[in-house]
Amino acid sequence: MKKVISLFITVLILVAVHMSFACSGKLIHLGATSAVEERLLAEMAALMITERTGSTVKIDIYRESKDLYKAAGKGNIDLFFENTVHAAEVVGKTKDSTYEQIKNEFKARFNLTCLQPIGGTSRYAPILTAETQTIYPSMIKLMNKLTNSLSDGTFTVLLTSVEHGETTKKVAKEFLKGKRLI
């Protein structure tokens, strides 16, 4: 019985160590358009990924969201944030479509995974490529921590700070530290 318990504990420790290094030391490309919302979310995600995994994150800015999709299709970015209303349009759904319908269509058409969106009227969701999920299995959990910490009111306050002259990086860092996410 002691051997079984020892073996079980050893396996748990190995799994935990493997998960903690799942993203460690890699270069992750995060795509965003020049929209304030996307730049702020990208900064938050970049800081969280860097602080929690040790990986380097490069934020690649694109002119339009269609360029993000092209980059994701070519494997040039690992993740990006998308407005859920725009996401519905991209896959030919109405803005009244459920998030689950949009999510399923993204997977079927683009092999992209839409994660849990942040709250609010202008909802954004992190979107991962299939390759990213395979290479960085802990990314889903990490991005869900971020989206769970943002409510509509909080995100609006953060955006207002950026619109009044604060940098997206400073606003993101202060928020993440305040929530003890970094």
C-alpha positions in Angstrom: 0.0 0.0 0.0 2.9 2.4 0.8 4.4 1.7 -2.6 1.1 2.6 -4.3 0.8 5.8 -2.4 4.4 6.7 -3.1 4.0 6.0 -6.8 0.8 8.1 -6.8 2.5 11.0 -5.2 5.5 10.7 -7.5 3.2 10.8 -10.6 1.3 13.8 -9.2 4.6 15.7 -8.7 5.8 14.9 -12.2 2.5 16.0 -13.7 2.7 19.3 -11.8 6.3 19.9 -12.8 5.4 19.2 -16.4 2.5 21.5 -16.4 4.5 24.3 -14.8 7.0 24.2 -17.6 4.5 23.8 -20.4 5.2 27.2 -21.8 8.5 27.9 -20.2 11.3 29.5 -22.2 9.4 29.8 -25.5 8.6 32.7 -27.8 4.9 33.2 -28.1 3.4 35.5 -30.7 0.2 37.3 -29.6 -1.7 39.1 -32.4 -3.7 42.3 -31.9 -5.2 45.1 -34.0 -4.5 48.7 -33.1 -7.9 48.9 -31.3 -7.4 50.0 -27.7 -9.4 47.0 -26.3 -7.3 44.5 -28.1 -4.0 46.2 -27.2 -5.0 46.3 -23.6 -6.0 42.6 -23.6 -2.8 41.7 -25.4 -0.7 43.5 -22.8 -2.5 41.8 -20.0 -2.0 38.4 -21.6 1.6 39.0 -22.5 2.4 40.1 -18.9 0.6 37.1 -17.4 2.3 34.6 -19.8 5.7 36.1 -19.2 5.4 36.3 -15.4 3.8 32.9 -14.9 5.7 30.8 -17.4 9.0 32.6 -18.1 8.2 32.7 -21.8 8.8 35.7 -24.0 5.8 37.2 -25.6 5.9 39.4 -28.7 2.8 41.4 -29.5 2.3 41.7 -33.2 0.1 44.5 -34.3 -2.0 44.1 -37.4 -4.0 46.7 -39.4 -7.3 44.7 -39.5 -8.7 41.6 -37.9 -8.7 39.8 -41.2 -4.9 40.0 -41.1 -5.0 38.3 -37.7 -6.9 35.4 -39.2 -4.4 35.1 -42.1 -1.5 35.2 -39.6 -3.1 32.5 -37.4 -3.7 30.4 -40.5 -0.1 30.7 -41.5 1.1 29.9 -37.9 2.6 33.4 -37.4 0.6 34.0 -34.2 -0.3 31.7 -31.4 -3.3 33.6 -30.0 -5.3 36.7 -30.3 -8.4 38.4 -28.9 -11.5 38.8 -30.9 -14.7 40.8 -30.3 -17.5 38.2 -30.1 -19.9 40.2 -32.3 -17.2 40.5 -35.0 -16.4 36.8 -34.6 -20.1 36.0 -35.3 -19.8 38.0 -38.6 -16.6 36.3 -39.6 -18.3 32.9 -39.4 -21.6 34.0 -41.0 -23.7 34.0 -37.8 -25.9 36.8 -36.6 -24.8 38.9 -33.6 -27.6 37.2 -31.7 -26.0 33.8 -32.1 -25.0 32.1 -28.9 -21.3 32.0 -28.0 -21.4 28.2 -28.2 -22.5 28.4 -31.8 -19.8 30.9 -32.7 -17.2 28.8 -30.8 -18.2 25.6 -32.7 -18.1 27.3 -36.1 -14.6 28.7 -35.4 -13.4 25.3 -34.6 -15.0 23.8 -37.7 -14.0 26.5 -40.2 -10.6 27.7 -38.9 -9.4 25.1 -36.4 -9.2 27.9 -33.8 -10.4 27.5 -30.3 -12.4 30.4 -28.7 -12.0 30.5 -24.9 -14.2 31.9 -22.3 -15.0 35.6 -23.1 -14.7 38.5 -20.8 -17.9 40.1 -19.8 -19.5 43.2 -21.1 -21.4 44.6 -24.0 -18.3 44.5 -26.2 -17.2 41.0 -25.3 -13.7 39.8 -26.2 -12.5 36.2 -26.2 -9.0 34.8 -26.4 -8.6 32.6 -29.5 -5.9 29.9 -29.7 -4.6 28.0 -32.7 -4.7 24.2 -32.5 -0.9 24.1 -32.5 -0.8 26.5 -29.6 -3.0 24.3 -27.5 -0.7 21.3 -28.3 2.5 23.1 -27.5 1.3 25.2 -24.6 -1.4 23.1 -22.8 -1.5 25.4 -19.8 -2.4 28.4 -22.0 -6.2 27.7 -21.7 -6.1 27.7 -17.9 -4.0 30.9 -17.9 -6.2 32.8 -20.3 -9.3 31.7 -18.4 -7.8 33.2 -15.2 -7.5 36.5 -17.1 -11.0 36.5 -18.5 -12.5 35.4 -15.1 -10.9 38.4 -13.5 -12.4 41.0 -15.9 -15.9 42.2 -15.5 -17.7 44.7 -17.7 -17.2 47.5 -15.3 -13.6 46.7 -14.6 -12.7 46.5 -18.2 -14.5 49.9 -18.9 -12.5 51.5 -16.1 -9.2 50.2 -17.5 -10.1 51.4 -21.0 -10.9 54.8 -19.6 -7.5 55.0 -18.0 -5.8 54.2 -21.3 -8.0 56.7 -23.2 -6.9 59.4 -20.6 -3.2 58.9 -21.4 -2.0 55.9 -19.4 -0.1 53.3 -21.4 -1.7 50.0 -22.0 1.3 48.3 -20.4 1.1 50.3 -17.2 -2.7 49.9 -16.9 -2.4 46.1 -17.5 0.4 45.7 -15.0 -1.4 47.6 -12.2 -4.6 45.6 -12.8 -2.8 42.2 -12.8 -0.8 43.1 -9.7 -4.0 44.3 -8.0 -5.7 41.0 -8.8 -2.5 39.0 -7.8 -2.3 37.5 -11.2 1.3 38.4 -11.5 
